[in-house]
């Protein structure tokens, strides 16, 4: 069916018959066929409108997935219908864009493309504020994603919008940004298209020196390859304003060579202007006559001058003023009269109105010089009426543009603020990541140093214990013998406590000042917290007090009348005399010296016997 429909014109009766057959198919088959039909490139607006009609029908019975495809295709058709000049195509396209945005699930790329299409449609509708808002959103996203070509495209659209608002300064700044981005990425076409717009904006801002500087630093042949030959006309006009007539003629000759239409009226008129600027009457006359011939006018009395192009009004008043300065008043009169109808032809473009005002002023001055006061008054009145209307319209338009500019500036500032907030958030996130990495590295270093210190401490403890016992020390976890089956089995906590007591007593671990809870728990075969809980439960004291009590009991067994506690406290496992003194007092109830004084010689003897 697709092949049969593709072989006939959509507007033919054969196509209608085939489409009638399609109605008998299942809904999903109908949708597939109608989507294929709508994808064909129609060469008329009627064909495109029929494609739209078919898709709208299919939309009523299609699945959600197919409805999405139909809407996407409809948006493309509305863009084509807009090109055909169908008045409501843009509004329909915008409506379908909003429908897709709000009611359907779109991928990131689909959503971004849809926003671009919507911005373009809004732009064509004249809804610049809404359009530029979308463009700024896309611009920020594309800048983050480093999509340079999209960034350039969006910036260019924004620049064109500012040009329409008359804000050429802002547009010029954006265009320069685009130019440097395109140059950095090697995008020649975008670079030169942008450069052409920069020259155009600079010309309208009357920055002729800037244009001259640009033209001296670029390859004009490459520029004209990507843009129209009219760029040479702008360069010629710019140099004419700078009184560089030879260079202006050079650009005009370049324009004439590149022009596909061949030598024409504009070329001759502009050449005449360069000679008028030099007061070279003969050359100016020659080129103006050639311009007339190019338009098929060989006699100024010919009736064909009624259709004289408006462009002659740009040149002839200046030519007439040249004749006036050279004393050829009659020829000047003829020149003014030749283009007088053009001076009174209604025009709407600002540039043409300004040319009319200038031409009427020149002609009025001439009439006053030649004492044609009535004519001079008539011309001045007409000029003033045009001038008044021109300035009123300009003020009205400028007021509207300023309102739009303020709104756009507010939007720009808002977007800039959002961009700053995003950048600040990124910077903060980057700082947090760096700080987190540093903290992790520091933690790793601390853990490593802890383990290294613990290993060294354990080694030191082993060496100390060997010195105490005078042999090899086994610090590995040891098994506790299973209790007799006749006895009540011990709890794990009690087994750990008994094992710890046995090891401390048998190996005299309490004499080792390097002993810690961690080392003892490792020897017992449990962890620090479990052993600490066991000691607290069964000894009713903490680990330090428990070990120190062992040490004090050993001191009591070893002291003699000659014992100097301040010298030997380290031999009993204490690290400081104050700790020893405090621990002794807690265990015995008096200080070591007081205890020593209470002992009798017999008690010392008994102590020695016990040892």
Secondary structure, DSSP 4 states (H G I P E B T S, - for coil): -HHHHHTS-TTSHHHHHHHHHHTTS-HHHHHHHHHHHHTS--SSHHHHHHHHHHHHHHHTT--HHHHHHHHHHHHHHHHHHHHTT-TTHHHHHHHHHHHHHHHS---HHHHHHHHHHHHHHHHHHT-HHHHHHHHHHHHHHHHHHT-HHHHHHHHHHHHHHHHHTT-HHHHHHHHHHHHHHHHHHT-HHHHHHHHHHHHHHHHHTT-HHHHHHHHTTS-HHHHHHHS-THHHHHHHHHHHHTT-HHHHHHHHHHHHHH-TT-S-HHHHHHHHHHHHHTT-HHHHHHHHHHHHHHTT---TTSGGGGG--TTHHHHHHHHHHHHHHTT-HHHHHHHHHHHHHHHTS---SHHHHHHHHHHHHHHHHHHHHTT-HHHHHHHHHHHHHHHHHHHHHHHHHHHHHHHHHHHHHHHHHHHHHHHHHHHHHHHHHHHHHHHHHHHHHHHHHHHHHHHHHHHHHHHHHHHHHHHHHTS----S--PPPPPPTTSPPPPHHHHHHHHHHHHHHHTTGGG-TT--HHHHHHHHTS-HHHHHHHHHHHTSS-HHHHHHHHHHHHHHHH--TT--HHHHGGGGT-S-HHHHHHHHHHHHSS-HHHHHHH--HHHHHHHHHH-
